Amino acid sequence: MESCSEMVPFPLLTTPIESNYRACTIPYRFPSDNPRKATPTEISWIDLFLNSVPSFRQRAESDATVPDAHSKAEKFAQRYTEMLEEMKKDPESHGGPPDCVLLCRLREQVLRELGFRDIFKKVKDEENAKAISLFGDVVRLNDSIEEEDKRVENLVRGIFAGNIFDLGSAQLAEVFAKDGMSFLASCQNLVPRPWVIDDLDAFKLKWGKKLWKKVIIFVDNSGADIILGILPFVRELLRHGSQVVLAANDLPSINDVTYSELIEIVSKLKDENGSLLGVDASNLLIANSGNDLPVIDLTRVSQELAYLATDADLVVLEGMGRGIETNLYAQFKRDSLKIGMVKHPEVAQFLGGRLYDCVFKYKEGLNG
C-alpha cells in the first residue's frame, strides 16, 4: 500500500538542514557550469543509467503480472532512453539538472506508469528462500567465533558479501544471471583492507566500550543482503541489549527489500518463542521509511520512522544507494555508519578506490 501521509525530515540530521545536508554525494555539476549544457559527469552518469536499460527491459518483459508485458517493456525502454538522451541535450529537461535521485525517480515513474509495480519480485522471492535456508549456518559460524573483536569483523564482512546481490548494477546483474551468488565465497573474496574508507577499527573499539541503546538501520537489497548480511549483525546487537529499528522501502524498487517483505522474512526466521536462533527479538522493530527509490533523500522520511528515530544513538545507512551515492557526507547528531560495496566504476573513480572496494565510514555523533 502506498504511504500517503506527509513526509518529514529525518530528526537526527544536523541542523539547519538547508545548509548542512545534500542528499547526493557526487556533484554532477558546479554553479559555474553552463545550465543548458550537460557536464562530462552528467553525461557519464546518464550513460550508466542508459547501460542498465536492457537488463530492466528484460526483467519487465518476464513480469507475468502485467498483461502484454513484452510490448510495455519495449515502451519503457524507449521512453526512458528518450528521457535520458534529452537530458544529455538539455540538462534542465524532465525536472533536471540530473542527479542520482532524479535519474532513479524517472526510471521508476516510467515503469509504474506502464503498470510495472515490482519487476524483480520473482528473483527477490527466489533469493529470499535461498538465503533463509542458509541463515542458520551463517549465524552458527559467527557464534563459533569466541573473540568478540573478530566476530564483529566477520559480521561486517558478511554485510559486504551480502551487499553484492544488487541487480541495479548492470555488471552484477550479468554476473548474477550467469552463476547466482555464493555468499561464503564472497565473504572470503572481499578486497583486502584497508578499504577505500575504513573506520572498522574505530567502530570495533566503540563496540567494545559501550553498545548503542537504539539503532536505526536503513536496509538495502533482498536475499543474501538483508538475510545473511544485515540480520546476523542485528541479532548480535539484540544479544547485547540494543533495540533495533529496520527501515525499509514503502514501495518496490529494483531488488530492494520492502517493508511488507521484511515483516514476512523476519517472521519466517523467528521461532515459536519469537527468537532469532536463541536471541530474543522482541526489541526488533520494522518501520516503513516512506521511500520508494534505491537511493534516499533524508529530508523526506515517513512520520513513523521520524518518531522512532528521535531517541536513537546510532544510524546505519547500508548499501551503495543509501550509504555511498547518497548520504556519504551526511552529518548526524548521533553516531553514524555508512557501509556498502562500490559497484559502479564511476563511484570507485570518485572515491579513488577500486571497483568492489568497501566503504565503512563510522563517525561519532556531533552531540556526543
Salt bridges, closest charged atoms under 4 A:
GLU2 OE2 - ARG117 NH1 3.87
GLU42 OE2 - ARG29 NE 2.62
ASP47 OD1 - LYS88 NZ 2.62
GLU61 OE2 - ARG57 NE 3.84
GLU61 OE2 - HIS70 NE2 3.66
GLU85 OE1 - LYS88 NZ 3.91
GLU86 OE1 - HIS94 NE2 2.48
GLU92 OE1 - ARG36 NH1 3.32
GLU108 OE1 - ARG112 NH2 3.64
GLU113 OE1 - ARG79 NH1 3.76
ASP118 OD1 - LYS124 NZ 3.21
ASP125 OD1 - LYS121 NZ 3.20
GLU126 OE2 - LYS122 NZ 2.96
GLU127 OE2 - LYS130 NZ 2.94
ASP137 OD1 - ARG140 NH2 3.46
ASP143 OD2 - ARG235 NH2 2.85
ASP143 OD1 - ARG239 NH2 2.78
GLU147 OE1 - LYS150 NZ 3.53
GLU148 OE2 - ARG151 NH2 3.91
GLU148 OE2 - HIS240 NE2 2.56
ASP149 OD2 - LYS204 NZ 3.44
GLU153 OE2 - ARG157 NE 3.41
GLU153 OE1 - ARG193 NH1 3.65
GLU153 OE1 - LYS204 NZ 2.78
ASP166 OD2 - LYS343 NZ 3.05
ASP198 OD2 - ARG193 NE 2.81
ASP201 OD1 - ARG193 NH2 3.12
ASP220 OD1 - ARG322 NH1 3.02
GLU236 OE2 - ARG151 NE 2.88
GLU236 OE1 - ARG239 NH2 3.06
GLU236 OE2 - HIS240 ND1 3.99
ASP256 OD2 - ARG322 NH2 2.71
GLU261 OE2 - LYS121 NZ 3.38
GLU261 OE2 - LYS124 NZ 2.92
GLU264 OE2 - LYS268 NZ 3.37
ASP292 OD2 - ARG112 NH1 3.06
ASP311 OD1 - LYS214 NZ 2.76
GLU325 OE2 - HIS344 ND1 2.92
ASP335 OD2 - LYS206 NZ 2.75
ASP357 OD2 - ARG354 NE 3.06
GLU364 OE2 - LYS206 NZ 3.86
